[in-house]
Every structure is written in structure tokens, then in C-alpha cells.
Amino acid sequence: MKPLLQNRLLFLKKQAFSLLFWLVFPLLATCAVMQLAETAQEETKIPVGLAVEESSDLARTFTERLSSYALIDVRIMPAEQALRQLEQHQLDSVFVIPAGFEAEILSGSRHHLITGYRSDRSFAYAPVKEMVLSHVQKIAGRYKAAVTVEQLSEHLGQEQTWPAKEVIATADTIEKEQHLLSSHFSYAGNQPASKEGILLNPWGIWAIFALLSAFFLFDWVVKEKRMPAFSRLNFMKIKPKAYLLGNGLIYVGITLVFDACSVIMLSNLYETAANVRLALTLFLYRLAISLIAFLAALAMHKLPAYYGAGAFLALCFGLFGGAATIGASWFDYLNPVRPVMDKEPSIWLPAVLVGVVIIWFFRKESSDASS
């Protein structure tokens, strides 16, 4: 094994830049795609003007909750400025919280609490208006409940009463804990799709680029099989199959080191838990894609066809493994990317591929030089 490692180090020195690039490529590409997705999301937010004409706690709470929506860009400004920007089509719509907003809600009134404005180019006024109304109804209902609890406590002569803020805080807690609606999407005849699409799942994106880079890392198999010196291995201590398999294990070991760095960095960047389950999932995935690239390199003799096969597999696994599943839920069983996205270890595909490599290694051939 030592001579094999020394021989491989000589090759790696000549290809140091290429090797390093493809080792860090999955991590860099994943960060770039995630950043582009976040930038696109920011740029596609609906600009909405919000004029708050009173400084009550209730108005402040309403503003904070409305601003928490990811699909709208709430811009707080005076009413005159907001309406002027609406006329200039810089805002999609404008909503004005008038003075006396808190007093009206506390009194139980729900009529004309907020005034909305739109222009002839307001394409999202209707959904934003419904969003605003739902918040007003929610806040008004909570305050109404708090007043009712307080009145009941007084009517029943209880010495200890619940403050309105505590009732509202309890209602907020219950809402967060009780998921009232859970939606799943699926095509006819298929299982529900995953809640995370591949474009929003950093591990799914990393898995696709890792598969692509694996094919470029194992292209040495195709290149060295065509070298005249490769046939001379039949007359040396190490045979061609042992040479290829031994070097393949060296590459797997190197990629596992960089995979560990990727796990740490992606977990910190996107606030995902790095645990033993995730580590095992990525180890099995790395083993699977390395064996796929290795077996493909053994079967092919031309680099363009080999690279094309890698790009084709990455495209297929990406499309059929993510949000774009097209009537092929059965493909999840063959797709090594799916367990990575679900963070669930799957051993059967790596086990099958290891079995194929073992059969290849021990299979009798008329000439090992042709392997």
C-alpha cells in the first residue's frame, strides 16, 4: 500500500490545482446557489407602504408581525410620502393605520380600522389586503378574548385575574405550538413531495455538485487505463485491478476529509444540526457516488462520454430528487440524493455498488490488461 500511495502522491502533485478545485467545488457552488436564491427572494418581494399614525403598543405589534412576512417588503413612512410613491408606481399598495387604532380594537369595533390604497398597476393588492385583514382580525380577536376573560373573572368574583397581556401571550404560544394547517404537494398517484425543495435544501444542492465533482475526481481511471505503462502492471507485484481499486480508496479518503469540512461550514452557515445521523448519511452518499463514478470510468474509454454521463446523472438525480419530481416516485429508491435531502441514512445502494465492485475485482478475465 505504501508504494501505491507514494505513486499516487506523484500524480497528485502534478494535478494539485485541479484536485483542490474539485474537492472544494461542491461547497463553493452550494454557497453560491444559496446566495443567489436569497438575493432573488429579496428582489422579488412586493413593496408595500405602511403609514402608522399612532405609537401605541398594538400598532407596533401589528407592524412587526406584518413586516415578518418573507414575501412583502414593508416600508414604513408618512402617509403623504407613501401615497406619492404609490402614484409613481414605486409601491404596489399603501395601508394607513390611523390614530385611534388601539382604542377602536379595545372597544370591539372592527369597521374601517385600516385604509388601503392601490393604483392601476397594483398586481398584488388583493392578497396583501387579505394578509393585512387577517392580522387585524387575529389581533382584534385576541384582545376581545382578553377583555372577555377579564369580565368573566370580575363577574365570578375571582380575586386573581389574568392580565390582558398574559392572555394574548398565551394565545400566541398556543398558535405556535399547534400547527393548524400542514400542506403537502404531490402528483397524481405519487406520495406527497418533500416539504423542502431541492432549491431550498443546502444538502440537496451540495449532493448534486458532489456527484458532479466525483466524476471529475475519478477521471484519472479513464486517463490511466489508456497509458502504455498501465499494461505493464500485469508483470509487477500489484495487478491492474488492485492498482485501480487502491487508488480509488485513496481518493475516497481524501474526499471524506473535505466532506467533514463541508458539514461543519454548511451547518454553521444555514443553521442545520450536524449530528451522527447526518454524518453517516453523507458518508454513505460519498461512498455511493464514488463507486458510481469509479464503475462508470471502468466501463468507458473516452473522457467526453464519461463527463457527459456524470452531467446526465447529476441532472436526473437533481430533477427527480427535488421539487421537480415528474411522476417517478419509484426513482427515489434509486436516487442517492434523496437520503441526503431527507437526512436519512440509506445503505442499500452503497451495499449493492460495493457488491458490484467485489464481483469485478474477483472476476476471472482472459486478460487483466483489458480491465
C-alpha positions in Angstrom: 0.0 0.0 0.0 2.9 2.4 0.7 4.3 2.2 -2.8 0.8 2.8 -4.2 0.4 5.8 -2.0 3.8 7.2 -3.0 3.0 6.7 -6.7 -0.4 8.5 -6.3 1.2 11.4 -4.5 3.5 12.0 -7.5 0.4 12.2 -9.7 -1.4 14.5 -7.3 1.5 17.0 -7.2 1.1 17.5 -10.9 -2.7 17.9 -10.6 -2.8 19.8 -7.3 -4.8 22.7 -8.6 -7.4 20.6 -10.4 -7.7 18.2 -7.4 -8.2 21.1 -4.9 -10.7 22.8 -7.2 -13.0 19.7 -7.5 -12.7 19.0 -3.8 -14.0 22.4 -2.7 -16.3 22.8 -5.7 -19.4 21.3 -4.0 -19.1 23.6 -1.0 -18.4 26.8 -3.1 -21.1 26.0 -5.6 -23.7 25.3 -2.8 -22.9 28.6 -1.1 -23.2 30.5 -4.4 -26.5 28.9 -5.3 -28.0 29.6 -1.9 -26.8 33.2 -2.0 -28.4 33.7 -5.5 -31.6 32.2 -4.2 -31.7 34.5 -1.2 -30.9 37.5 -3.4 -33.6 36.6 -5.9 -36.1 36.2 -3.0 -35.2 39.7 -1.7 -35.6 41.2 -5.1 -39.0 39.6 -5.7 -40.6 40.9 -2.5 -43.7 43.0 -3.0 -43.1 46.7 -1.9 -45.9 47.8 0.4 -46.1 51.2 2.1 -47.3 51.3 5.7 -48.2 54.6 7.4 -48.6 54.4 11.1 -50.3 57.5 12.6 -50.2 56.3 16.2 -47.4 55.0 18.5 -49.4 52.5 20.6 -48.1 49.0 21.5 -50.9 47.5 19.5 -49.9 49.4 16.3 -46.3 48.5 16.9 -47.2 44.8 17.3 -49.2 44.9 14.1 -46.3 46.5 12.2 -43.8 43.9 13.5 -46.0 41.0 12.5 -46.7 42.4 9.1 -43.0 43.0 8.5 -42.2 39.4 9.4 -43.7 38.1 6.1 -41.0 37.0 3.7 -42.9 37.8 0.5 -43.5 41.5 1.2 -41.2 44.4 1.7 -42.9 46.6 4.3 -41.7 50.2 4.1 -42.8 52.4 7.0 -43.2 56.1 6.1 -45.6 59.1 6.4 -48.9 58.7 4.5 -48.2 61.6 2.1 -44.8 60.1 1.1 -46.3 56.6 0.7 -49.2 57.9 -1.5 -46.7 59.9 -3.6 -44.6 56.8 -4.2 -47.7 54.8 -5.0 -48.6 57.3 -7.7 -45.1 56.9 -9.0 -45.5 53.1 -9.0 -42.7 52.7 -6.6 -45.1 50.9 -4.2 -47.6 48.2 -5.0 -50.1 49.4 -2.4 -50.3 51.5 0.7 -52.0 50.9 4.1 -52.6 53.5 6.7 -53.1 52.8 10.4 -55.0 55.8 11.6 -54.9 57.4 15.1 -57.2 55.7 17.5 -56.4 52.2 16.1 -55.8 50.7 19.5 -58.9 52.4 21.1 -61.1 51.1 18.3 -59.9 47.5 18.7 -60.2 47.6 22.5 -63.8 48.9 22.2 -64.6 45.9 20.0 -65.0 47.9 16.7 -63.8 46.2 13.5 -65.0 48.7 10.9 -62.7 50.9 8.9 -59.7 50.2 11.2 -57.2 50.4 8.3 -57.4 52.3 5.0 -55.9 50.7 1.9 -54.8 52.4 -1.4 -53.8 50.9 -4.7 -53.0 52.1 -8.2 -53.9 50.8 -11.7 -50.6 48.8 -11.6 -51.1 47.1 -8.2 -50.9 43.4 -9.1 -50.7 42.1 -5.5 -53.1 44.4 -3.7 -55.8 41.6 -3.1 -53.5 39.0 -1.4 -51.7 41.7 0.6 -55.1 43.2 1.7 -56.2 39.7 2.9 -53.0 39.3 4.8 -53.5 42.7 6.5 -57.1 41.9 7.3 -56.2 38.5 8.7 -53.7 40.2 11.1 -56.3 42.8 12.2 -58.9 40.0 12.8 -56.3 38.0 14.8 -55.3 40.9 17.0 -58.9 42.1 17.5 -59.9 38.5 18.4 -57.2 38.2 20.9 -57.9 41.5 22.6 -61.6 40.6 22.6 -60.8 37.3 24.3 -58.6 39.1 26.9 -61.5 41.5 27.7 -63.9 38.6 28.0 -61.7 36.7 30.4 -61.3 39.8 32.5 -65.0 40.4 32.6 -65.7 36.8 33.5 -63.2 36.9 36.3 -64.9 40.0 37.7 -68.4 38.5 37.3 -67.4 35.3 39.1 -65.8 37.3 41.9 -62.3 35.8 41.5 -59.6 37.6 43.4 -56.8 36.7 40.9 -57.4 37.8 37.3 -55.4 37.2 34.1 -53.9 40.4 32.7 -54.7 41.1 29.1 -51.1 40.8 28.0 -50.8 37.4 29.6 -53.9 36.1 27.8 -52.6 37.4 24.5 -49.1 35.9 25.1 -50.8 32.5 25.9 -52.8 32.7 22.7 -49.6 33.4 20.7 -47.8 30.4 22.4 -50.7 28.1 21.6 -50.7 29.2 18.0 -47.0 28.4 17.6 -47.3 25.0 19.2 -50.5 23.9 17.4 -49.9 23.7 13.7 -53.4 24.4 12.3 -52.5 23.7 8.7 -50.0 21.4 7.1 -49.9 21.2 3.3 -48.2 18.7 1.0 -48.0 18.6 -2.7 -48.0 15.5 -4.9 -48.7 14.5 -8.5 -51.5 12.1 -9.2 -50.6 8.6 -8.0 -47.5 9.6 -6.1 -46.5 10.1 -2.5 -46.6 13.7 -1.1 -43.5 15.6 -2.1 -40.9 16.7 0.5 -41.6 19.9 2.3 -38.2 21.1 1.3 -37.5 21.5 -2.4 -34.0 20.9 -3.7 -33.5 24.6 -4.4 -34.1 25.4 -0.7 -32.2 22.5 0.7 -28.5 23.2 1.0 -27.7 19.5 1.5 -29.6 18.6 -1.7 -27.7 21.2 -3.7 -24.4 20.1 -2.2 -25.2 16.5 -3.1 -25.8 17.3 -6.8 -22.5 19.2 -7.0 -20.7 16.5 -5.1 -21.8 13.9 -7.6 -20.6 16.1 -10.5 -17.3 16.7 -8.9 -16.9 12.9 -8.2 -16.8 12.2 -11.9 -14.1 14.8 -12.4 -12.1 13.4 -9.5 -12.2 9.9 -10.9 -11.4 10.8 -14.5 -7.9 9.5 -13.8 -9.2 6.0 -14.2 -10.1 6.7 -17.8 -6.9 8.5 -18.5 -4.5 6.0 -16.9 -6.2 3.0 -18.5 -5.1 4.3 -21.9 -1.5 4.9 -20.8 1.0 2.3 -22.2 2.6 1.9 -18.7 -0.8 0.6 -17.4 -0.5 -2.7 -19.3 2.9 -3.3 -17.6 1.2 -3.7 -14.3 0.4 -7.3 -15.3 4.1 -8.1 -14.8 4.5 -6.4 -11.5 3.6 -7.2 -7.9 0.5 -5.0 -8.0 -2.1 -6.0 -10.6 -4.2 -3.6 -12.6 -7.4 -4.1 -10.7 -5.6 -3.8 -7.3 -3.9 -0.6 -8.6 -7.2 1.0 -9.6 -9.1 -0.1 -6.5 -6.3 1.0 -4.2 -6.0 4.4 -5.8 -9.8 4.7 -5.7 -9.8 4.2 -1.9 -7.2 6.9 -1.6 -9.5 9.4 -3.4 -12.4 8.4 -1.2 -10.3 9.1 1.9 -9.3 12.5 0.6 -12.9 13.5 -0.2 -14.2 12.4 3.2 -11.8 14.9 4.8 -13.2 17.7 2.7 -16.8 16.4 3.3 -16.3 16.8 7.0 -15.2 20.4 6.5 -18.3 21.0 4.3 -20.6 19.6 7.0 -19.2 22.0 9.6 -19.4 25.0 7.3 -22.8 24.4 5.9 -24.2 23.6 9.3 -22.9 26.9 10.6 -24.0 28.9 7.6 -27.5 27.6 7.3 -28.2 26.7 11.0 -28.7 23.0 10.4 -27.9 20.4 13.1 -24.7 18.5 12.4 -25.1 15.1 14.1 -24.1 11.5 13.8 -27.1 10.7 11.6 -26.2 13.4 9.1 -22.5 12.3 9.1 -23.5 8.7 8.4 -25.8 9.9 5.6 -23.1 11.9 3.9 -20.5 9.1 4.4 -22.9 6.6 2.6 -23.6 9.1 -0.1 -20.0 9.8 -0.7 -19.3 6.1 -0.9 -22.2 5.6 -3.4 -21.2 8.4 -5.7 -17.6 7.5 -5.6 -18.4 3.9 -6.6 -20.8 5.2 -9.4 -18.0 7.4 -10.8 -15.4 4.6 -10.5 -17.6 2.0 -12.2 -18.5 4.4 -14.9 -14.8 5.2 -15.5 -14.1 1.4 -15.8 -16.8 1.0 -18.4 -15.9 4.0 -20.6 -12.8 4.7 -22.6 -13.4 8.3 -23.8 -13.5 11.3 -21.5 -16.3 13.3 -23.3 -18.7 10.4 -22.9 -17.6 9.9 -19.2 -18.1 13.6 -18.4 -21.4 13.6 -20.2 -22.6 10.6 -18.2 -21.7 12.5 -15.0 -23.6 15.6 -16.0 -26.6 13.5 -17.1 -26.8 11.6 -13.8 -26.4 14.9 -11.8 -29.3 16.4 -13.8 -31.5 13.3 -13.4 -30.9 12.9 -9.7 -31.5 16.7 -9.3 -34.7 16.8 -11.2 -36.2 13.5 -9.9 -34.9 14.0 -6.4 -36.2 17.5 -5.6 -39.3 19.7 -6.1 -39.5 18.8 -9.8 -40.4 15.2 -9.3 -42.2 14.1 -12.5 -44.3 11.1 -11.9 -41.5 8.8 -10.8 -41.6 8.4 -7.0 -40.1 4.9 -7.6 -37.0 6.7 -8.6 -36.4 7.8 -5.0 -35.3 4.3 -4.2 -32.5 4.5 -6.8 -31.6 8.2 -6.2 -28.7 8.6 -3.8 -29.6 12.3 -3.4 -32.9 11.7 -1.8 -31.5 10.3 1.5 -29.2 13.3 1.8 -32.1 15.7 1.4 -34.1 13.8 4.0 -31.0 13.3 6.2 -31.9 9.6 6.5 -29.1 7.1 6.0 -29.6 4.6 3.2 -27.2 1.7 3.0 -28.8 -0.5 0.3 -27.4 1.4 -2.8 -23.8 1.6 -1.4 -24.0 -2.1 -0.5 -25.1 -3.1 -4.0 -22.3 -1.0 -5.6 -19.8 -2.5 -3.2 -21.0 -5.9 -4.3 -20.6 -5.0 -8.0 -17.0 -3.8 -7.3 -16.2 -7.0 -5.5 -17.6 -9.1 -8.4 -15.5 -7.0 -10.8 -12.4 -7.4 -8.7 -12.5 -11.2 -8.3 -13.9 -12.0 -11.8 -11.7 -14.1 -13.9 -10.7 -12.5 -17.2 -8.7 -13.6 -20.2 -6.5 -10.6 -19.9 -6.3 -8.3 -16.9 -4.7 -5.6 -19.2 -8.1 -5.1 -20.8 -9.8 -4.3 -17.5 
